Amino acid sequence: MDYHTNAAILAQALPYIQQWQGKKIVVKYGGNAMLDERLKMAVIRNVILLSCVGIKVVLVHGGGPEISDMLAKIHKESRFVNGLRYTDGETMDIVQMVLCGKTNKNLVGLINTGGGRAVGLSGVDGGMMTAERLTEDGVDYGQVGDVTDINPELIDLTLDAGYIPVIATVATSPSGEAYNVNADTAAARIAAAIGAEKLVLLTDVRGLLRTVGDDGSLISEVDVTDVPQLERTGVITGGMIPKVNCCVEAVRRGVKRTHIIDGRIENSILIELLSDAGIGTMIY
């Protein structure tokens, strides 16, 4: 690219920066973007840039592969029930150690060394995230939590102080029992609780496709009222169902726009937020 093209790209970003400046945006970080070092650093740079131009970014992260790796090291098999990790007491200890420790602090360190200002938190801190044991049709998931309440006070204090909250999705019950919470679900509830303008879910697919496997059939925009029909016709299926449902819940709780975007595309966050192009599927 020549200098004129670079300048044009920056100029295109200006109205979006002005639009989102001072607003809250929640990014759920997971999938291949956490495993590929090039993509990881792109996400870190994107988050730092958004913060530097005055956008209040909250980074909510999972860490499934790292949890599985640690369980393998202690010779414990990872077990999944309906797509959720079965979490017994020993697994819950590993989840807390990996999510709240290694994964969370590594992300905080990368942001800070990259010139940003980050603080590592979990749903346990300040009573941020309260949950109860997830029960669906009598299925036992162990210590997997269903979020019952979000206290946004600590997140807002961190944002107001100019820091980027990096949140691990471990919650507690009123009696103090720890729960493993799905990161998409946690991000949606946090976005609603803090009054975020946008929720962005980084995934390993282009977005919602009308025909599975055909990237050319990407559906760019979906009204929440159209979701039941898309589910009935099989457009929304498999692993996309819980992601779309999280977006729908966030919108119904007051988040204006939610986005499912491809985290395998470098700088996908900036493309979505600060350009005319946009990528992925917006649910509003």
C-alpha positions in Angstrom: 0.0 0.0 0.0 1.2 3.5 -0.7 1.0 6.4 1.7 -2.3 7.7 0.1 -4.0 4.4 0.6 -2.8 4.2 4.3 -4.1 7.8 4.8 -7.4 7.0 3.3 -7.8 4.0 5.6 -7.1 6.1 8.6 -9.5 8.8 7.4 -12.2 6.1 7.0 -11.8 5.1 10.6 -12.3 8.6 12.0 -16.1 8.7 12.1 -16.2 5.3 13.7 -13.7 6.4 16.3 -15.9 9.4 17.0 -19.0 7.3 17.2 -17.6 4.8 19.7 -15.4 7.1 21.7 -16.3 6.8 25.4 -18.7 3.9 24.7 -18.3 0.4 26.1 -17.6 -2.6 23.9 -17.3 -6.2 25.1 -15.0 -8.6 23.1 -15.3 -12.3 23.8 -11.9 -13.8 22.9 -11.5 -17.5 22.2 -11.0 -20.1 19.5 -8.1 -20.2 17.1 -7.3 -16.5 17.8 -6.1 -17.7 21.2 -3.9 -20.6 19.8 -2.2 -18.8 16.9 0.5 -16.4 18.1 0.1 -14.1 15.1 -3.7 -13.8 15.6 -3.2 -13.5 19.4 -0.9 -10.5 19.0 -3.3 -9.0 16.4 -6.2 -9.2 19.0 -3.9 -7.6 21.6 -3.0 -4.8 19.3 -6.6 -4.2 18.3 -7.7 -4.0 21.9 -4.9 -1.6 22.8 -5.7 0.6 19.8 -9.4 0.8 20.6 -8.5 1.8 24.2 -6.0 4.4 23.1 -8.6 6.2 21.0 -11.0 6.4 23.9 -13.2 3.3 23.5 -13.9 1.4 26.7 -13.0 -2.2 25.9 -13.8 -5.2 28.1 -12.0 -8.4 27.1 -13.8 -11.6 28.3 -11.9 -14.8 27.6 -12.2 -18.6 27.6 -9.3 -21.0 27.6 -10.6 -24.5 26.7 -7.5 -25.8 24.9 -5.2 -24.7 27.8 -7.6 -26.4 30.3 -7.5 -29.6 28.2 -3.7 -29.5 28.1 -3.4 -29.2 31.8 -5.9 -32.0 32.4 -3.9 -34.2 30.1 -0.7 -33.4 32.1 -2.3 -34.8 35.2 -3.7 -37.8 33.1 -7.3 -36.7 33.5 -9.6 -37.1 30.5 -11.5 -34.1 29.2 -15.2 -35.0 29.1 -17.9 -33.0 27.3 -21.7 -33.1 27.7 -23.8 -31.4 25.0 -20.8 -29.3 24.1 -20.0 -28.2 27.6 -17.0 -29.4 29.7 -18.2 -31.7 32.5 -16.6 -30.1 35.5 -16.1 -32.2 38.6 -14.3 -30.9 41.7 -10.8 -31.7 40.4 -11.6 -30.2 37.0 -12.9 -27.1 38.6 -9.6 -26.6 40.4 -7.8 -26.8 37.1 -10.3 -24.4 35.5 -9.6 -21.8 38.2 -5.9 -22.3 38.0 -5.7 -22.0 34.2 -8.4 -19.4 33.5 -7.8 -17.1 36.5 -4.1 -17.7 36.6 -2.1 -18.6 33.5 -4.4 -17.5 30.7 -5.7 -14.4 32.4 -2.3 -13.1 33.5 -0.6 -13.9 30.2 -3.2 -11.7 28.4 -2.8 -8.9 30.9 0.9 -9.1 30.5 0.7 -8.9 26.7 -1.5 -5.9 26.8 0.7 -4.1 29.3 3.9 -4.8 27.5 2.2 -3.7 24.3 1.6 -0.2 25.7 -1.9 -0.8 27.0 -3.2 -0.8 30.6 -4.9 -4.0 31.7 -6.2 -5.5 34.9 -6.9 -9.2 35.3 -10.2 -10.1 36.9 -12.5 -13.0 37.3 -16.2 -13.4 38.0 -15.3 -14.1 41.6 -13.7 -10.7 42.2 -16.0 -8.2 43.9 -18.9 -10.6 43.6 -19.0 -9.7 39.9 -20.6 -12.9 38.6 -23.1 -15.0 40.6 -24.2 -18.4 39.3 -26.1 -21.5 40.2 -25.5 -25.1 39.0 -26.7 -25.5 35.4 -29.5 -28.0 35.1 -31.1 -28.8 31.8 -33.6 -31.7 31.4 -31.9 -33.6 34.3 -28.5 -33.6 32.6 -25.5 -33.4 35.1 -22.8 -31.0 34.0 -21.0 -30.9 37.4 -19.8 -27.4 38.5 -20.9 -25.7 35.3 -22.7 -22.4 36.2 -25.8 -20.7 34.9 -25.4 -17.0 35.5 -28.0 -15.5 37.8 -26.6 -12.0 38.4 -23.8 -9.6 37.3 -22.5 -6.9 39.5 -20.9 -4.4 37.1 -19.4 -2.1 39.8 -15.8 -3.4 39.6 -15.8 -3.4 35.8 -17.0 0.2 35.7 -14.5 1.3 38.3 -11.7 -0.3 36.2 -12.9 1.3 33.0 -13.3 4.7 34.6 -9.7 4.5 35.8 -8.6 4.0 32.2 -7.8 0.3 32.4 -8.9 -2.6 30.2 -10.6 -5.3 32.3 -9.6 -8.8 31.2 -12.1 -11.2 32.7 -11.9 -14.9 33.3 -15.3 -16.6 33.4 -15.3 -18.3 36.8 -18.3 -17.5 39.0 -19.4 -18.3 42.5 -22.8 -19.2 44.1 -24.2 -17.2 47.1 -22.7 -19.9 49.3 -19.3 -19.7 47.7 -19.2 -22.7 45.4 -17.1 -22.1 42.3 -18.6 -22.6 38.8 -17.2 -22.8 35.3 -19.2 -20.5 33.1 -19.4 -20.6 29.3 -17.5 -17.5 28.0 -20.0 -16.6 25.3 -22.8 -16.6 28.0 -20.7 -14.6 30.4 -19.7 -12.0 27.8 -23.4 -11.5 26.8 -24.5 -11.0 30.4 -21.5 -8.7 31.2 -22.2 -6.6 28.1 -25.9 -6.1 29.1 -25.0 -5.3 32.8 -22.5 -2.6 31.9 -24.6 -1.0 29.2 -22.3 -1.9 26.3 -23.0 -0.6 22.9 -21.6 -3.7 21.2 -20.8 -7.3 22.0 -18.3 -8.9 19.6 -17.8 -12.7 19.7 -14.6 -14.0 18.0 -15.2 -17.4 16.5 -13.7 -19.9 14.1 -16.3 -19.4 11.4 -17.1 -16.5 9.0 -20.4 -15.9 10.8 -23.9 -17.2 10.3 -24.0 -19.0 6.9 -27.2 -19.7 5.0 -25.5 -22.8 3.6 -23.1 -24.6 6.0 -19.6 -24.6 4.5 -20.3 -21.9 1.9 -18.6 -18.7 3.0 -20.3 -16.9 0.1 -23.7 -17.5 1.8 -22.8 -15.3 4.8 -25.8 -13.5 6.3 -24.6 -10.0 7.2 -27.5 -8.9 9.4 -30.2 -10.7 11.4 -33.0 -9.1 13.3 -33.7 -11.0 16.6 -37.3 -11.5 15.5 -36.0 -13.6 12.6 -34.0 -16.0 14.7 -36.8 -18.5 15.5 -37.5 -19.0 11.7 -33.8 -19.4 11.0 -33.6 -22.1 13.6 -36.7 -23.9 12.3 -35.3 -24.0 8.8 -31.9 -25.3 9.9 -29.9 -22.2 9.0 -29.0 -21.8 12.7 -27.7 -25.2 13.7 -25.1 -27.0 15.8 -22.6 -24.9 17.6 -24.0 -21.7 16.1 -27.2 -22.1 18.2 -25.7 -21.1 21.6 -23.7 -18.3 20.1 -26.7 -16.8 18.4 -28.8 -17.3 21.5 -26.2 -15.4 23.5 -26.4 -12.5 21.1 -30.2 -12.5 21.2 -30.2 -12.4 25.0 -27.7 -9.5 25.0 -29.9 -7.5 22.6 -33.0 -8.2 24.6 -31.2 -7.0 27.7 -30.3 -3.7 26.0 -27.1 -4.2 23.9 -27.7 -2.4 20.7 -25.6 -4.5 18.3 -23.9 -7.9 18.6 -21.5 -9.4 16.1 -20.3 -12.9 15.4 -17.0 -12.5 13.5 -14.1 -14.7 12.3 -11.2 -14.5 14.7 -9.0 -16.3 12.2 -8.9 -13.1 10.1 -6.1 -10.8 11.3 -7.4 -7.5 12.7 -11.0 -8.7 12.4 -12.0 -6.5 15.4 -10.7 -3.3 13.7 -12.3 -4.3 10.4 -15.7 -4.7 12.1 -15.6 -1.6 14.3 -13.6 1.0 12.4 -14.2 0.4 8.7 -17.0 0.7 6.2 -16.7 -3.0 5.3 -17.5 -4.9 8.4 -17.3 -8.6 8.5 -19.3 -11.5 10.0 -22.9 -11.4 11.1 -24.6 -8.6 13.1 -27.6 -9.5 15.2 -29.6 -6.5 16.3 
